[in-house]
Amino acid sequence: MKTENIRLLLITKIPLEVAACRDIIQALRDAFADSRLDDVFTILRASYMSVTDLEKRSGYYLDLVKTLVDLLPGKPQVASGQPGLYIGFIAEDLIECSNPKLVPAGHLLQTAQRSAGNPTPIVSGDFEMPSLGALPFPPESVANNPGHLIELLLAQEAVWKEPSFKPVRERLSRSPVEVGPRDRASALVSIGTHLEKTPQPDWAQACYYAAGAIDPSFDLPWAFLAHFASDSQKGLVFAQQAIRANSKSKVGLTNRGVIWTRLGKYSLALRDFAAVARFESGDPKILLMTAHAAADSGHLARAAALYLLTARTFPILPEPWHGLARLFMIAGLPENARLYQEQCRSLMHGNVPRELRLCGCLRLTGPDAAIVVSLDGVDVDLDMPRSISMDVTPGQHIVVWKGGVEVSKFMVDEGEGIHLAWTASGSEVNIRSFIPEPGFFADPAVPDARPRSARDILAPWMVETLDRLPAPGELRSLLGDVEPPVSPFAGEGRLTMEGVFSILLEEILADGVFDRAESELLRAVRDRLMIENSVYSVLMEEARIKAEMRTRSGTGQKNSAGSLEPLSLYRRLVAKALEDGRIEPAERGLLEAVAEALLLSPDELAAIEHSFK
């Protein structure tokens, strides 16, 4: 298929004819083989359709998933950037389908994308994993005995027939003395990512649990378990562990940001996404996630600038323009939203999936007495003040007024406001258009800030034509004042993150001298523990007060050399953790993180802990 014919798919959509769909799949394979990534991207864009359209073309999408699963390992760059954005969108929509074959295909595509985006150097290639049957024990149980799982895996001869797995088998077969914990854990993660593609994903989860138990400082197994978790709170625990292991873990921070979003904690999600965006500025997905979190947390101006920066950086993407349109709807400025939605539609060539359609606004008003209505079959309580406003998808909707008028039918267009008002005096319902009042928003970054009108906040982006939009600014400046991610160490065990940093500050300020070496050590520990600016300021002030008191009493001294010794500091931290007679798992993770920042060797750590026995 020629490039010009591939581009036409953006207008004609993916056809229903089986033969034509096969031609597109073959064109995708050819584009992969010839490294024509622009054509790969175009086919993926054309394949991003509504859930209804996906289900009508189920055969095509099953073939598309199989093709991507086969080819992504050889071209991992397709799993990220602009192509990766659409692979993610397609996978999410497949999971929402009612077709029982498409749902697992969506999960499989997510796994293939994640595996390609976080490759392990041990195994690569496009091959099918054999089915291993049911795992004979719960996946989480292997954390207490990872060797049991390894023995069971080594007995699965069907797995090891694949030549690519020979290095994995060699690492797992050798004793822990011969192969270090990271190498063994990497082998388990590598085999786990391939086992995820089988009908028994419990095996993959067990591999990740075992890898985490063997090497708790390895972030990938914890991050992958966070992806598996159906319960948000459990997923949060795994994501926190991934970030404990690696404070710069892209997959850990991204997964935690997604979980914060599910829990409605948009400000915390913004902090995680912003941290990833700072070193992944070429990834449109993370830029959009950061902008969405800014919009949902009330950072309107920041969100507008981020959407515009993404639009300018990736000019053929419609999603940033839809994000701007959605932002203006959130702000109560639908007239301005339409300009950006029109730009989104123009880049989609009319093929606009549900996710990129702009919601309308519905206002329902009842009589003086409380009333219950049903909107499209879902009950809505109208209590004092007898009115409610909500976002609704474009199209026809049905309201049933229980206890009064039977049915009201109405249409809502993109960005349109519709007001349905019923009074108790009769059976008539007034249906009319309305324009919401602009909202008022306080700056979330400023304590006790006075709310300002959205019209004032978004004034620079309220333009008549797109050529009048301001320059978006640089990403560094747009994210400069976003707080760093929440520390995963806070509030756990006798030895807390704040306690560790307080002890460090007290040791450094003991003699009133703050030299360069101590400054670098302080920064290393602060970065590793992810200390927030506000927490740092409080702890520093407390440490200064204590240091002044010690100076007055004549007890403010360090070691004879006059500078802080990392071994002395670590010894004090271990003593604090052992006040209750044992080191808790959370305390162990905190000590390991500090030891890493202090550049202490395993032998030094073992000697210190042995001295307390």
C-alpha positions as CSV (number, residue, x, y, z in Angstrom):
1,M,0.0,0.0,0.0
2,K,1.4,3.4,-1.0
3,T,2.0,6.1,1.5
4,E,-0.7,8.4,-0.1
5,N,-3.2,5.5,0.2
6,I,-2.3,5.0,3.9
7,R,-2.9,8.8,4.6
8,L,-6.3,8.5,3.0
9,L,-7.3,6.2,5.9
10,L,-7.4,9.2,8.1
11,I,-10.4,10.4,6.1
12,T,-12.0,7.1,4.9
13,K,-11.6,5.3,8.3
14,I,-10.7,1.6,8.6
15,P,-13.0,-0.2,6.2
16,L,-15.4,-3.0,7.1
17,E,-14.4,-5.3,4.2
18,V,-12.2,-8.2,5.4
19,A,-9.9,-8.1,2.4
20,A,-9.2,-4.4,2.7
21,C,-8.4,-4.8,6.4
22,R,-5.9,-7.5,5.6
23,D,-4.2,-5.1,3.2
24,I,-3.9,-2.5,6.0
25,I,-2.3,-5.1,8.3
26,Q,0.1,-6.1,5.6
27,A,0.9,-2.4,5.0
28,L,1.6,-2.1,8.7
29,R,4.0,-5.0,8.6
30,D,5.8,-3.6,5.6
31,A,6.1,-0.2,7.2
32,F,7.7,-1.8,10.3
33,A,10.1,-3.9,8.1
34,D,11.1,-0.8,6.1
35,S,11.3,1.5,9.2
36,R,8.7,3.8,7.7
37,L,7.6,5.0,11.1
38,D,5.5,7.8,9.7
39,D,3.3,5.3,7.9
40,V,3.1,3.2,11.1
41,F,2.0,6.3,13.0
42,T,-0.7,7.1,10.3
43,I,-2.1,3.6,10.4
44,L,-2.3,3.8,14.2
45,R,-4.0,7.2,14.1
46,A,-6.6,5.9,11.6
47,S,-7.2,2.8,13.8
48,Y,-8.1,5.1,16.8
49,M,-11.9,4.9,16.5
50,S,-15.0,4.8,18.7
51,V,-15.7,1.6,20.8
52,T,-18.7,0.9,18.5
53,D,-16.5,1.1,15.4
54,L,-13.9,-1.2,17.0
55,E,-16.5,-3.8,17.7
56,K,-17.8,-3.7,14.1
57,R,-14.2,-4.4,13.0
58,S,-13.3,-7.0,15.6
59,G,-11.3,-9.1,13.2
60,Y,-9.1,-6.2,12.1
61,Y,-8.4,-5.2,15.7
62,L,-7.5,-8.7,16.8
63,D,-5.1,-8.9,13.8
64,L,-3.7,-5.4,14.7
65,V,-3.0,-6.5,18.3
66,K,-1.3,-9.7,17.1
67,T,0.8,-7.7,14.7
68,L,1.9,-5.1,17.2
69,V,2.7,-7.8,19.8
70,D,4.9,-9.5,17.2
71,L,6.7,-6.4,15.9
72,L,7.1,-4.0,18.9
73,P,10.1,-5.9,20.4
74,G,12.0,-5.2,17.2
75,K,11.0,-1.5,17.1
76,P,10.6,-0.5,20.8
77,Q,10.6,3.2,19.8
78,V,7.1,2.7,18.4
79,A,5.9,1.9,21.9
80,S,6.6,5.5,23.0
81,G,6.3,9.0,21.6
82,Q,3.4,9.8,19.2
83,P,2.8,6.2,18.0
84,G,2.8,5.0,21.6
85,L,0.2,7.5,22.5
86,Y,-2.3,5.9,20.0
87,I,-1.3,2.3,20.9
88,G,-2.3,3.2,24.5
89,F,-5.6,4.8,23.3
90,I,-6.5,1.7,21.2
91,A,-5.7,-0.6,24.1
92,E,-7.9,1.3,26.5
93,D,-10.8,1.3,24.1
94,L,-10.5,-2.4,23.4
95,I,-10.7,-3.1,27.2
96,E,-14.0,-1.1,27.2
97,C,-15.6,-3.3,24.5
98,S,-18.4,-5.7,25.2
99,N,-16.8,-8.3,22.8
100,P,-15.2,-10.9,25.0
101,K,-12.3,-11.4,22.5
102,L,-11.4,-7.7,22.3
103,V,-11.1,-7.1,26.1
104,P,-8.1,-9.6,26.6
105,A,-6.6,-8.3,23.3
106,G,-6.6,-4.8,24.9
107,H,-4.8,-6.1,28.0
108,L,-2.3,-8.0,25.8
109,L,-1.6,-4.8,23.8
110,Q,-1.0,-2.9,27.1
111,T,1.4,-5.5,28.2
112,A,3.3,-5.5,24.9
113,Q,3.6,-1.8,25.0
114,R,4.9,-1.8,28.6
115,S,7.3,-4.6,27.8
116,A,8.7,-2.7,24.8
117,G,8.9,0.5,26.7
118,N,10.8,-1.1,29.6
119,P,13.0,-3.7,27.9
120,T,15.1,-6.2,29.8
121,P,18.3,-7.0,28.1
122,I,18.0,-10.8,28.7
123,V,15.2,-11.8,26.3
124,S,14.0,-10.1,23.1
125,G,12.2,-11.3,20.0
126,D,8.7,-12.1,18.8
127,F,7.6,-15.6,19.8
128,E,4.7,-17.1,21.6
129,M,4.8,-18.4,25.1
130,P,3.4,-21.8,25.9
131,S,0.4,-22.2,28.3
132,L,1.7,-23.4,31.7
133,G,-1.7,-24.2,33.3
134,A,-2.9,-22.8,36.6
135,L,-0.4,-21.6,39.1
136,P,-0.6,-24.1,42.1
137,F,-0.5,-21.3,44.7
138,P,-1.4,-17.6,45.1
139,P,1.2,-15.4,43.3
140,E,1.8,-13.3,46.5
141,S,2.9,-16.3,48.5
142,V,6.2,-16.6,46.6
143,A,7.5,-13.5,48.3
144,N,8.3,-15.6,51.3
145,N,10.0,-18.3,49.2
146,P,11.0,-17.1,45.7
147,G,13.2,-20.2,45.3
148,H,10.0,-22.4,45.2
149,L,8.8,-20.5,42.1
150,I,12.2,-20.7,40.5
151,E,12.2,-24.5,40.9
152,L,8.8,-24.7,39.5
153,L,9.7,-22.5,36.5
154,L,12.8,-24.5,35.7
155,A,10.7,-27.7,35.6
156,Q,8.5,-26.2,32.8
157,E,10.3,-27.7,29.8
158,A,7.8,-26.2,27.4
159,V,9.1,-22.7,28.2
160,W,12.8,-23.5,27.7
161,K,12.3,-24.9,24.2
162,E,12.5,-21.3,23.1
163,P,16.3,-20.7,22.4
164,S,15.9,-17.0,23.4
165,F,15.3,-18.1,27.0
166,K,18.6,-19.9,27.4
167,P,20.3,-16.9,29.3
168,V,17.3,-16.7,31.6
169,R,17.5,-20.4,32.4
170,E,21.2,-20.1,33.1
171,R,20.8,-17.3,35.5
172,L,18.0,-19.0,37.4
173,S,19.7,-22.4,37.5
174,R,22.9,-21.1,39.1
175,S,23.1,-20.5,42.9
176,P,22.5,-17.0,44.5
177,V,26.2,-17.0,45.4
178,E,27.2,-17.2,41.7
179,V,24.5,-14.8,40.4
180,G,23.7,-11.6,42.2
181,P,20.2,-10.5,43.3
182,R,19.8,-8.0,40.5
183,D,20.7,-10.5,37.8
184,R,18.3,-13.1,39.2
185,A,15.5,-10.5,39.6
186,S,16.1,-9.3,36.0
187,A,15.7,-12.8,34.8
188,L,12.4,-13.2,36.6
189,V,11.1,-9.9,35.3
190,S,12.2,-10.8,31.8
191,I,10.3,-14.1,31.8
192,G,7.4,-12.5,33.6
193,T,6.8,-9.9,30.8
194,H,6.5,-12.8,28.4
195,L,4.3,-14.8,30.7
196,E,1.8,-11.9,30.8
197,K,0.9,-12.7,27.2
198,T,-0.4,-16.1,28.2
199,P,-3.9,-16.9,29.4
200,Q,-2.5,-17.5,32.9
201,P,-1.1,-14.1,34.0
202,D,-0.8,-15.4,37.6
203,W,2.6,-16.8,36.6
204,A,3.8,-13.3,35.6
205,Q,2.6,-11.8,38.9
206,A,4.4,-14.6,40.8
207,C,7.6,-13.7,38.8
208,Y,7.3,-10.1,39.9
209,Y,6.7,-10.9,43.5
210,A,9.7,-13.2,43.5
211,A,11.9,-10.6,41.8
212,G,10.8,-8.0,44.3
213,A,11.6,-10.4,47.2
214,I,15.1,-11.2,45.8
215,D,16.0,-7.6,45.0
216,P,13.8,-5.0,46.8
217,S,15.8,-2.2,45.3
218,F,14.7,-3.1,41.8
219,D,11.9,-0.8,40.7
220,L,10.5,-2.7,37.7
221,P,8.8,-5.7,39.4
222,W,7.0,-3.4,41.9
223,A,5.9,-1.0,39.1
224,F,4.6,-3.9,37.0
225,L,2.7,-5.3,40.0
226,A,1.1,-1.8,40.4
227,H,-0.2,-2.1,36.8
228,F,-1.7,-5.5,37.6
229,A,-3.5,-4.4,40.8
230,S,-7.3,-3.9,40.3
231,D,-7.6,-2.3,43.7
232,S,-6.3,1.3,43.7
233,Q,-5.0,1.2,47.3
234,K,-3.1,-2.0,46.6
235,G,-1.7,-0.6,43.4
236,L,-0.6,2.5,45.4
237,V,1.4,0.3,47.8
238,F,3.3,-1.3,44.8
239,A,3.9,2.0,43.1
240,Q,5.3,3.4,46.4
241,Q,7.7,0.5,46.6
242,A,8.9,1.1,43.0
243,I,9.6,4.7,43.9
244,R,11.4,3.7,47.1
245,A,13.6,1.5,45.0
246,N,14.3,4.3,42.5
247,S,13.2,7.8,43.1
248,K,13.5,8.5,39.4
249,S,11.5,5.5,38.3
250,K,9.5,6.6,35.3
251,V,7.1,3.7,35.3
252,G,6.7,3.9,39.1
253,L,5.9,7.6,39.1
254,T,3.6,7.3,36.1
255,N,1.7,4.4,37.6
256,R,1.4,6.2,40.9
257,G,0.1,9.3,39.1
258,V,-2.5,7.2,37.4
259,I,-3.6,5.8,40.7
260,W,-3.7,9.3,42.3
261,T,-6.0,10.3,39.4
262,R,-8.3,7.4,40.0
263,L,-8.5,8.4,43.6
264,G,-9.3,12.0,42.7
265,K,-6.0,13.3,44.1
266,Y,-5.2,15.4,41.1
267,S,-2.6,17.7,42.8
268,L,-0.5,14.6,43.8
269,A,-0.9,13.2,40.3
270,L,0.4,16.5,38.9
271,R,3.5,16.2,41.0
272,D,4.3,12.7,39.8
273,F,3.6,13.4,36.1
274,A,5.6,16.6,36.2
275,A,8.6,14.8,37.6
276,V,8.5,12.3,34.7
277,A,7.8,15.1,32.1
278,R,11.0,16.9,33.2
279,F,13.2,14.2,31.8
280,E,10.7,12.8,29.2
281,S,9.8,16.0,27.4
282,G,9.6,14.2,24.0
283,D,6.8,11.9,25.2
284,P,3.4,13.4,24.3
285,K,1.5,11.0,26.5
286,I,3.2,12.2,29.7
287,L,2.9,15.8,28.6
288,L,-0.9,15.3,28.2
289,M,-1.2,13.5,31.5
290,T,0.6,16.4,33.2
291,A,-1.7,18.9,31.5
292,H,-4.8,16.9,32.4
293,A,-3.7,16.7,36.0
294,A,-3.1,20.5,36.1
295,A,-6.5,21.2,34.7
296,D,-8.3,18.8,37.1
297,S,-6.4,20.2,40.1
298,G,-7.4,23.8,39.3
299,H,-4.0,25.0,37.8
300,L,-5.9,26.5,34.8
301,A,-3.1,28.8,33.4
302,R,-0.5,26.0,33.8
303,A,-2.8,23.5,32.0
304,A,-3.4,25.9,29.1
305,A,0.3,26.5,28.6
306,L,1.1,22.8,28.8
307,Y,-1.6,21.9,26.2
308,L,-0.4,24.6,23.9
309,L,3.3,23.5,24.3
310,T,2.2,19.9,23.4
311,A,0.3,21.1,20.4
312,R,3.2,23.2,19.1
313,T,5.7,20.3,19.8
314,F,3.5,17.7,18.1
315,P,1.5,19.7,15.5
316,I,-0.4,16.8,14.0
317,L,-1.9,15.6,17.3
318,P,-5.5,16.6,17.9
319,E,-5.5,15.6,21.6
320,P,-3.8,18.8,23.0
321,W,-6.5,21.0,21.2
322,H,-9.2,18.8,22.7
323,G,-7.5,19.3,26.1
324,L,-7.7,23.1,25.7
325,A,-11.4,22.8,24.7
326,R,-12.1,20.6,27.8
327,L,-10.2,23.1,30.0
328,F,-12.4,25.9,28.9
329,M,-15.5,23.8,29.5
330,I,-14.2,23.1,33.1
331,A,-13.8,26.9,33.4
332,G,-17.3,27.6,32.3
333,L,-16.3,29.3,29.0
334,P,-17.9,27.1,26.3
335,E,-17.8,29.7,23.6
336,N,-14.0,29.7,23.7
337,A,-13.9,25.9,24.0
338,R,-15.5,25.6,20.5
339,L,-12.5,27.2,18.7
340,Y,-10.1,24.6,20.1
341,Q,-12.5,21.7,19.5
342,E,-12.8,22.7,15.9
343,Q,-9.0,22.5,15.5
344,C,-9.2,19.1,17.1
345,R,-11.8,17.9,14.6
346,S,-9.9,19.3,11.7
347,L,-6.8,17.2,12.6
348,M,-9.0,14.1,13.0
349,H,-10.4,14.6,9.5
350,G,-13.9,14.1,10.9
351,N,-13.1,10.7,12.5
352,V,-13.6,11.8,16.1
353,P,-13.7,9.0,18.7
354,R,-15.8,9.3,21.8
355,E,-12.9,10.3,24.0
356,L,-12.2,13.4,21.8
357,R,-15.8,14.6,21.6
358,L,-16.5,17.7,23.7
359,C,-19.1,17.2,26.4
360,G,-22.1,19.4,26.7
361,C,-23.6,20.8,29.9
362,L,-27.0,19.9,31.3
363,R,-28.8,21.8,34.0
364,L,-31.9,20.2,35.6
365,T,-34.3,22.2,37.8
366,G,-37.1,20.7,39.8
367,P,-40.0,22.1,41.9
368,D,-39.8,23.3,45.5
369,A,-40.2,19.8,46.8
370,A,-37.3,17.4,46.4
371,I,-37.6,15.2,43.4
372,V,-35.8,12.2,41.8
373,V,-35.3,12.1,38.1
374,S,-33.7,9.5,35.9
375,L,-31.2,10.6,33.2
376,D,-30.6,7.8,30.6
377,G,-31.7,5.2,33.1
378,V,-29.5,6.5,36.0
379,D,-31.2,8.1,39.0
380,V,-30.3,11.7,39.8
381,D,-31.3,13.2,43.2
382,L,-32.6,16.8,43.0
383,D,-32.6,18.2,46.5
384,M,-32.1,21.7,47.8
385,P,-31.4,24.0,46.0
386,R,-33.5,21.9,43.6
387,S,-31.0,22.2,40.7
388,I,-28.0,20.3,39.4
389,S,-25.6,20.7,36.6
390,M,-23.5,18.0,35.0
391,D,-21.5,17.1,31.9
392,V,-23.3,15.0,29.3
393,T,-22.0,13.4,26.0
394,P,-23.3,14.9,22.8
395,G,-26.4,13.3,21.3
396,Q,-29.9,12.4,22.4
397,H,-30.8,12.0,26.1
398,I,-34.0,11.0,28.0
399,V,-35.1,12.4,31.3
400,V,-37.8,10.7,33.3
401,W,-39.4,13.0,35.9
402,K,-40.6,10.6,38.6
403,G,-43.8,11.8,40.3
404,G,-44.5,14.4,37.6
405,V,-43.9,14.6,33.9
406,E,-43.1,11.2,32.4
407,V,-40.5,11.7,29.7
408,S,-38.4,14.6,28.3
409,K,-36.2,14.0,25.2
410,F,-33.5,16.5,24.2
411,M,-30.4,16.8,22.1
412,V,-27.0,18.2,23.2
413,D,-24.3,19.3,20.8
414,E,-20.6,19.5,21.6
415,G,-20.0,22.4,24.0
416,E,-23.7,23.2,24.2
417,G,-25.6,24.1,27.4
418,I,-29.2,22.8,27.9
419,H,-31.5,23.7,30.7
420,L,-34.5,21.6,31.5
421,A,-36.9,23.2,34.1
422,W,-40.0,21.6,35.5
423,T,-42.4,23.4,37.8
424,A,-45.0,21.7,40.0
425,S,-47.8,23.8,38.4
426,G,-48.2,21.4,35.4
427,S,-46.7,18.8,33.2
428,E,-44.7,21.2,31.0
429,V,-41.0,21.2,30.9
430,N,-39.1,24.2,29.5
431,I,-36.1,23.3,27.4
432,R,-33.8,26.1,26.5
433,S,-30.1,26.8,25.9
434,F,-28.0,28.5,28.5
435,I,-24.4,29.7,28.9
436,P,-22.8,28.7,32.2
437,E,-21.2,31.5,34.3
438,P,-17.4,31.4,34.3
439,G,-16.1,29.7,37.4
440,F,-13.9,31.1,40.1
441,F,-10.6,29.4,40.9
442,A,-8.1,29.9,43.7
443,D,-4.4,29.3,42.9
444,P,-3.8,25.8,44.4
445,A,-0.1,26.7,44.9
446,V,-0.8,29.8,47.0
447,P,-2.2,29.2,50.6
448,D,-5.4,31.2,51.3
449,A,-5.4,32.7,47.8
450,R,-8.5,34.6,46.8
451,P,-10.5,33.0,44.0
452,R,-10.2,34.7,40.6
453,S,-12.6,34.5,37.6
454,A,-11.6,31.9,35.0
455,R,-12.1,34.6,32.4
456,D,-9.2,36.6,34.0
457,I,-7.0,33.5,34.5
458,L,-7.4,32.3,30.9
459,A,-7.5,35.7,29.2
460,P,-4.2,35.1,27.2
461,W,-5.8,32.0,25.6
462,M,-9.2,33.6,24.9
463,V,-8.5,34.5,21.3
464,E,-10.6,34.7,18.1
465,T,-8.1,32.8,15.9
466,L,-5.3,30.4,16.7
467,D,-2.6,32.6,15.2
468,R,-3.2,35.0,18.1
469,L,-2.2,32.5,20.7
470,P,0.7,33.4,22.9
471,A,4.0,31.5,22.9
472,P,3.6,28.5,25.3
473,G,6.9,29.0,27.1
474,E,9.5,26.3,28.0
475,L,8.6,23.2,29.8
476,R,11.2,23.9,32.5
477,S,9.5,27.2,33.4
478,L,6.0,25.8,33.2
479,L,6.8,23.1,35.7
480,G,9.4,25.0,37.7
481,D,7.3,25.6,40.8
482,V,5.5,22.3,40.8
483,E,6.4,20.5,44.1
484,P,8.4,17.3,43.7
485,P,6.6,14.0,44.1
486,V,5.4,12.9,47.6
487,S,8.0,10.9,49.3
488,P,7.2,7.2,49.5
489,F,9.0,7.0,52.8
490,A,6.8,9.3,54.8
491,G,5.1,8.1,58.0
492,E,6.1,4.5,58.1
493,G,7.9,2.7,61.0
494,R,9.7,4.1,64.0
495,L,12.4,5.5,61.7
496,T,10.5,7.9,59.4
497,M,11.7,10.0,56.5
498,E,11.4,13.2,58.5
499,G,13.3,11.5,61.4
500,V,16.2,10.5,59.2
501,F,16.5,13.9,57.7
502,S,16.3,15.6,61.1
503,I,19.1,13.4,62.4
504,L,21.2,14.3,59.3
505,L,20.6,18.0,59.7
506,E,21.5,17.8,63.4
507,E,24.7,16.0,62.7
508,I,25.7,18.6,60.0
509,L,24.8,21.7,62.0
510,A,26.3,20.4,65.3
511,D,29.4,22.6,65.0
512,G,27.8,25.5,63.2
513,V,29.9,24.9,60.1
514,F,28.2,23.8,56.8
515,D,31.0,22.8,54.4
516,R,30.8,21.8,50.7
517,A,31.0,18.1,51.3
518,E,28.2,18.3,53.8
519,S,26.1,20.3,51.4
520,E,26.5,17.7,48.7
521,L,25.7,14.9,51.1
522,L,22.6,16.8,52.3
523,R,21.4,17.2,48.7
524,A,22.0,13.6,47.9
525,V,19.9,12.4,50.8
526,R,17.2,15.0,50.2
527,D,16.9,13.9,46.5
528,R,16.9,10.2,47.4
529,L,14.2,10.6,50.1
530,M,12.2,13.1,47.9
531,I,11.9,15.8,50.7
532,E,9.4,18.5,49.8
533,N,10.4,22.1,50.0
534,S,7.9,22.9,52.8
535,V,9.1,19.9,54.8
536,Y,12.7,20.8,54.2
537,S,12.2,24.3,55.5
538,V,10.5,23.2,58.7
539,L,13.1,20.5,59.4
540,M,16.0,22.9,58.7
541,E,14.6,25.5,61.1
542,E,14.1,22.9,63.8
543,A,17.7,21.7,63.3
544,R,19.1,25.2,63.5
545,I,17.3,25.9,66.8
546,K,18.6,22.7,68.3
547,A,22.1,23.5,67.1
548,E,22.0,26.9,68.7
549,M,20.9,25.4,72.0
550,R,23.8,22.9,71.9
551,T,26.2,25.7,71.1
552,R,25.1,27.6,74.1
553,S,25.5,24.6,76.3
554,G,28.9,23.7,74.9
555,T,27.8,20.3,73.5
556,G,27.7,21.2,69.8
557,Q,30.7,19.2,68.4
558,K,31.2,16.7,65.6
559,N,34.1,14.3,65.1
560,S,37.7,15.4,65.4
561,A,38.0,16.1,61.7
562,G,35.2,18.6,61.9
563,S,33.0,17.2,59.1
564,L,30.3,14.6,59.0
565,E,31.2,11.0,58.7
566,P,28.7,8.9,56.7
567,L,29.4,5.8,58.8
568,S,28.7,7.7,62.0
569,L,25.4,9.0,60.6
570,Y,24.3,5.6,59.4
571,R,25.2,4.0,62.8
572,R,23.0,6.5,64.5
573,L,20.1,5.8,62.1
574,V,20.4,2.0,62.7
575,A,20.4,2.6,66.5
576,K,17.2,4.7,66.1
577,A,15.5,1.9,64.0
578,L,16.5,-0.7,66.6
579,E,15.0,1.1,69.6
580,D,12.1,-1.4,69.5
581,G,14.4,-4.4,69.0
582,R,13.9,-5.0,65.2
583,I,14.2,-3.3,61.9
584,E,10.8,-3.1,60.2
585,P,10.6,-3.7,56.4
586,A,9.7,0.0,55.8
587,E,12.7,1.0,58.0
588,R,14.9,-1.4,56.0
589,G,13.9,0.3,52.7
590,L,14.6,3.7,54.2
591,L,18.0,2.7,55.5
592,E,18.9,1.2,52.1
593,A,17.9,4.4,50.4
594,V,20.1,6.5,52.8
595,A,23.0,4.1,52.4
596,E,22.8,4.4,48.7
597,A,22.9,8.2,48.9
598,L,25.9,8.0,51.4
599,L,27.8,5.7,49.0
600,L,28.3,3.1,51.7
601,S,29.5,-0.4,50.6
602,P,27.6,-3.6,51.5
603,D,30.5,-4.7,53.7
604,E,30.3,-1.4,55.7
605,L,26.6,-1.7,56.2
606,A,26.9,-5.3,57.4
607,A,29.6,-4.4,59.8
608,I,27.5,-1.6,61.4
609,E,24.5,-3.8,61.8
610,H,26.6,-6.7,63.1
611,S,28.0,-4.4,65.8
612,F,24.5,-4.0,67.3
613,K,24.0,-7.8,67.8
